[in-house]
Amino acid sequence: VPVLEIDDTVLVESSVTVEYLAERAGTPFLPASATKRASARLMAEVQPFQNYFRFLKLRDDPEKLAEEVKSFEASVANFEKFLEIHGDASGPFLCGEDFSFAEAMMAPFVQRCIPNLLHFVDVDCMAMVRRHPRVEALVTAILARPSVIATGVEEGEMIKSMESMLARFT
C-alpha cells in the first residue's frame, strides 16, 4: 500500500495521494466535466495493467499462465473499447492532450507491467498493446511523458526489486 507522509499528514492509497498532491499544487488533475471525471475514475479502475503480479505468481505453471495471458489480451481489447467510448480522439489521453488523474493512476502500473512480464514470464505486453491503436497511443504517451520518466525506476532496478519481492512472497 503506498504511503505518503507530508507536513504531519499521512496518506494511504494511490488515488487519495494523487488527488491530494494535485490539489496541493493547484493543478486541475480531474477533468472539468462530471462525465469526464467519472470516466477518469473508472479508467483508473478498469485499466488492465494493474494486475500484473498475478502473472508472476503463475510463472511456474505454464497452463495457468497461458490462461492469464489470454485473459489479459481480452482485457486490453476491452480497454480499447472503453477508450473508444470514453476517450477524446483529439489526443492520446482520456481527455485528448490533457494528462489527468486517470493516466497518473495508470502510469506506475504500465511502467512495471511491461518490463516485469517480459523479463519474468516472457509475455510481451507491448505486442498486445500494438494490436489496439487507442491503447497503444495512450501507453506510448504515458511512457514518454517527462513527469512519468522522472518519477520512474530504472528497469534494471525494477527487475532486481521484483526478484526480491518474489523471493519473499512466492
C-alpha positions in Angstrom: 0.0 0.0 0.0 1.5 3.3 -1.0 2.0 5.8 1.9 2.9 9.5 1.7 4.0 11.5 4.8 3.9 15.2 4.2 3.5 18.1 6.6 2.2 15.9 9.5 -0.3 14.3 7.2 -0.1 10.6 6.4 -2.0 9.5 3.3 -2.5 5.9 2.0 -3.7 4.6 -1.3 -2.6 5.9 -4.7 -5.8 7.6 -5.7 -6.0 9.6 -2.5 -2.3 10.6 -2.8 -2.6 11.6 -6.4 -5.6 13.8 -5.8 -4.1 15.4 -2.7 -0.8 16.3 -4.5 -2.7 17.7 -7.5 -4.9 19.9 -5.2 -1.9 21.0 -3.2 -0.1 22.0 -6.3 -3.2 23.9 -7.6 -3.3 21.6 -10.7 -6.7 20.7 -12.0 -6.0 17.0 -12.3 -9.5 15.8 -12.7 -11.4 16.8 -15.9 -13.8 19.8 -15.6 -17.0 17.9 -16.6 -18.7 15.4 -14.2 -18.9 12.9 -17.0 -15.2 13.0 -17.8 -14.4 12.9 -14.1 -16.4 9.7 -13.8 -14.7 8.3 -16.9 -11.3 9.2 -15.4 -12.1 7.4 -12.1 -13.5 4.4 -14.0 -10.4 4.3 -16.2 -8.2 4.1 -13.2 -10.1 1.1 -12.0 -10.5 -0.8 -15.3 -7.1 -0.3 -16.9 -5.6 -3.8 -17.5 -2.1 -3.2 -16.4 -2.6 -3.1 -12.6 -2.9 -6.9 -12.1 0.5 -7.9 -13.5 1.6 -9.6 -10.3 -0.9 -12.4 -10.9 1.3 -13.4 -13.9 4.4 -13.6 -11.8 2.8 -15.9 -9.3 1.9 -18.3 -12.1 5.4 -18.3 -13.7 5.9 -22.0 -12.7 2.5 -23.1 -14.1 2.6 -22.8 -17.9 -1.1 -23.8 -18.3 -2.4 -21.2 -15.8 0.0 -18.6 -17.2 -1.4 -19.2 -20.7 -4.9 -18.7 -19.4 -3.9 -15.4 -17.6 -2.3 -14.2 -20.9 -5.5 -14.9 -22.7 -7.5 -13.0 -20.1 -5.1 -10.1 -20.3 -5.4 -9.9 -24.1 -9.2 -9.8 -23.6 -8.8 -7.0 -21.0 -6.6 -5.0 -23.4 -9.3 -5.4 -26.1 -12.0 -4.3 -23.7 -9.9 -1.3 -22.6 -9.6 -0.3 -26.3 -13.4 -0.3 -26.4 -13.5 1.8 -23.2 -11.2 4.3 -24.8 -13.3 4.5 -28.0 -16.4 5.2 -26.0 -15.0 7.5 -23.2 -11.8 8.9 -24.8 -11.3 12.2 -26.6 -10.0 11.4 -30.1 -8.0 14.7 -30.2 -5.1 13.3 -28.3 -3.6 10.1 -26.8 -5.0 10.7 -23.3 -8.5 10.2 -22.0 -9.1 14.0 -22.2 -7.3 14.4 -25.5 -4.0 16.3 -24.9 -4.6 16.7 -21.2 -2.8 14.2 -18.8 -5.2 13.6 -16.0 -5.8 11.6 -12.8 -6.6 8.6 -14.9 -3.2 8.5 -16.6 -1.4 9.3 -13.3 -3.0 6.3 -11.7 -2.2 4.1 -14.6 1.5 5.2 -15.2 3.2 3.2 -12.4 1.4 0.0 -13.4 2.3 0.4 -17.1 5.9 1.2 -16.1 6.1 -2.0 -14.0 3.9 -4.4 -16.0 5.7 -4.2 -19.4 9.3 -4.9 -18.3 8.4 -7.3 -15.5 6.2 -9.5 -17.6 8.7 -9.6 -20.4 11.6 -10.5 -18.0 9.9 -13.0 -15.7 7.4 -14.8 -17.8 8.3 -13.8 -21.4 5.0 -12.1 -22.0 5.3 -9.2 -24.4 2.7 -6.7 -23.3 3.7 -4.2 -25.9 3.0 -6.7 -28.7 -0.6 -7.0 -27.4 -0.9 -3.2 -26.9 0.2 -2.6 -30.5 -2.9 -4.5 -31.8 -5.1 -1.8 -30.2 -4.5 1.7 -31.6 -6.0 3.7 -28.8 -4.3 1.7 -26.1 -1.0 1.9 -27.9 -1.3 5.7 -28.3 -2.2 6.0 -24.6 0.6 3.7 -23.3 3.2 5.3 -25.6 2.2 8.8 -24.4 2.2 7.8 -20.8 5.7 6.3 -21.0 7.0 9.3 -23.0 5.7 11.9 -20.5 8.6 13.7 -18.8 7.0 13.5 -15.3 6.4 9.8 -15.7 10.0 9.3 -16.8 11.4 11.4 -14.0 9.4 9.5 -11.3 10.0 6.1 -12.7 12.5 3.5 -11.6 15.3 2.3 -13.9 14.4 -1.0 -15.5 17.3 -3.0 -14.0 16.5 -1.7 -10.5 12.8 -2.6 -11.1 13.7 -6.2 -12.1 16.0 -6.5 -9.1 13.3 -5.2 -6.7 10.8 -7.6 -8.2 13.2 -10.5 -7.8 13.5 -9.6 -4.1 9.7 -9.3 -3.7 9.1 -12.7 -5.5 11.6 -14.4 -3.2 9.6 -13.2 -0.2 6.0 -13.7 -1.4 6.1 -16.8 -3.7 
